[in-house]
Amino acid sequence: CVKGLDMSPSDFVRITSTKAAELFSLYPRKGRIAVGCDADIVIWDGDNKRVISKDTHHHAVDFNVFEGMELYGIADKTISAGRIVWEDGKLKTENGWGRIIPREPFGLGYRDQIMSEASKDPKRHKVEREPYDGPVIKLD
């Protein structure tokens, strides 16, 4: 069970990894462990806790809307493409390791909206009308 929640470890992975990858149109390359997928794995310590702070982030912002919030669950170790990139509270990356991953626009979060708009498109619906019985010209 995930700390404080009636959630299995499999549910936790589905919610935090698989669904996130689907929302950003990165699934199935991201969000699962399988042959042909990127080998990015986070080893999670669900008992450890921390306080969220802008001062401990690796972001180029000077604020955090969750500033001061205490939470359980710390990334103990992160492995990306076979390399340990986070360990003992330290980021261990080098310039050039990252890459842009092309993705389709309008991920899972837009699916229902797109389907709804498509169903309203008059070009997608057959227009019922009487058969044409007017004059027809002959072309030679």
C-alpha positions as CSV (number, residue, x, y, z in Angstrom):
1,C,0.0,0.0,0.0
2,V,1.2,3.5,-0.8
3,K,1.7,5.6,2.4
4,G,-1.7,6.9,3.7
5,L,-3.6,5.7,0.6
6,D,-5.4,2.6,-0.3
7,M,-3.3,2.3,-3.4
8,S,-1.1,-0.6,-4.6
9,P,2.4,0.1,-6.0
10,S,1.0,-0.8,-9.4
11,D,-1.7,1.8,-9.1
12,F,0.9,4.4,-8.0
13,V,3.0,3.6,-11.2
14,R,-0.1,3.8,-13.4
15,I,-1.1,7.2,-12.0
16,T,2.3,8.8,-11.8
17,S,4.0,7.4,-14.9
18,T,1.6,5.7,-17.4
19,K,-1.1,8.4,-17.2
20,A,1.3,11.2,-17.3
21,A,3.0,9.8,-20.4
22,E,-0.5,9.4,-22.0
23,L,-1.5,13.0,-21.1
24,F,1.7,14.3,-22.8
25,S,1.4,12.0,-25.9
26,L,4.6,10.2,-24.8
27,Y,3.1,6.7,-24.2
28,P,4.1,4.0,-25.0
29,R,7.7,5.2,-25.3
30,K,7.5,6.6,-21.8
31,G,5.3,5.5,-18.9
32,R,6.1,1.7,-19.0
33,I,8.9,-0.7,-18.8
34,A,9.1,-2.9,-21.9
35,V,11.3,-3.7,-24.8
36,G,11.7,-0.7,-27.1
37,C,10.7,1.9,-24.4
38,D,13.1,4.3,-22.8
39,A,14.8,2.9,-19.7
40,D,13.9,5.6,-17.2
41,I,13.3,4.2,-13.7
42,V,12.8,6.0,-10.3
43,I,13.5,4.0,-7.2
44,W,11.1,5.6,-4.7
45,D,11.4,5.8,-0.9
46,G,7.8,6.1,0.2
47,D,8.6,6.5,3.9
48,N,11.0,9.4,3.6
49,K,9.5,12.9,3.8
50,R,10.6,16.4,2.8
51,V,9.3,19.9,2.7
52,I,8.8,21.5,-0.8
53,S,10.9,24.6,-1.4
54,K,11.9,26.7,-4.3
55,D,15.5,26.6,-2.9
56,T,15.8,22.9,-3.4
57,H,14.5,22.7,-7.0
58,H,16.3,22.3,-10.2
59,H,14.1,24.8,-12.0
60,A,14.7,28.3,-13.3
61,V,12.0,29.8,-11.1
62,D,12.1,31.7,-7.8
63,F,8.8,30.4,-6.4
64,N,6.7,27.3,-5.9
65,V,3.0,27.3,-5.3
66,F,3.5,24.3,-2.9
67,E,6.2,26.1,-0.9
68,G,6.4,24.7,2.7
69,M,4.1,21.7,2.0
70,E,5.4,18.5,3.7
71,L,5.0,15.3,1.8
72,Y,6.0,11.7,1.9
73,G,7.9,10.0,-0.9
74,I,11.4,10.9,-2.1
75,A,13.1,9.8,-5.3
76,D,16.0,7.8,-3.9
77,K,17.7,7.0,-7.2
78,T,16.8,7.7,-10.8
79,I,18.2,5.7,-13.8
80,S,17.9,7.2,-17.2
81,A,19.1,5.4,-20.4
82,G,21.1,3.1,-18.1
83,R,22.9,5.9,-16.2
84,I,22.3,6.8,-12.6
85,V,21.3,10.5,-12.9
86,W,20.0,11.1,-9.3
87,E,21.5,9.6,-6.2
88,D,22.2,10.6,-2.6
89,G,20.3,13.9,-3.2
90,K,22.6,14.9,-6.0
91,L,21.9,15.4,-9.7
92,K,24.5,13.6,-11.8
93,T,24.0,14.6,-15.4
94,E,26.2,16.0,-18.1
95,N,25.6,18.4,-21.0
96,G,24.4,16.6,-24.1
97,W,22.7,13.7,-22.3
98,G,19.2,15.0,-22.9
99,R,17.4,14.9,-26.2
100,I,14.1,16.2,-27.6
101,I,11.5,13.5,-28.0
102,P,9.0,14.3,-30.8
103,R,5.4,13.9,-29.9
104,E,2.0,14.4,-31.3
105,P,0.0,17.5,-30.2
106,F,-3.2,17.1,-28.2
107,G,-2.6,14.2,-25.9
108,L,-5.1,12.1,-23.9
109,G,-6.4,15.2,-22.1
110,Y,-7.8,16.6,-25.3
111,R,-9.2,13.4,-26.7
112,D,-12.8,14.0,-25.5
113,Q,-12.7,17.6,-26.6
114,I,-11.5,16.7,-30.1
115,M,-14.1,14.0,-30.4
116,S,-16.8,16.4,-29.3
117,E,-15.8,19.1,-31.8
118,A,-15.5,16.5,-34.6
119,S,-19.0,15.3,-34.0
120,K,-20.3,18.9,-34.4
121,D,-18.5,19.4,-37.8
122,P,-21.2,19.6,-40.5
123,K,-18.7,18.3,-43.1
124,R,-18.6,15.0,-41.2
125,H,-22.4,14.3,-41.4
126,K,-24.3,13.1,-44.4
127,V,-26.9,15.5,-45.6
128,E,-30.2,13.8,-46.4
129,R,-31.9,15.3,-49.5
130,E,-34.3,14.3,-52.3
131,P,-32.8,12.9,-55.4
132,Y,-32.0,15.5,-58.1
133,D,-34.6,15.6,-60.8
134,G,-33.7,18.8,-62.7
135,P,-32.2,19.2,-66.1
136,V,-29.0,17.5,-67.1
137,I,-26.8,18.6,-70.0
138,K,-24.9,16.3,-72.3
139,L,-21.2,16.9,-72.9
140,D,-19.7,15.6,-76.2
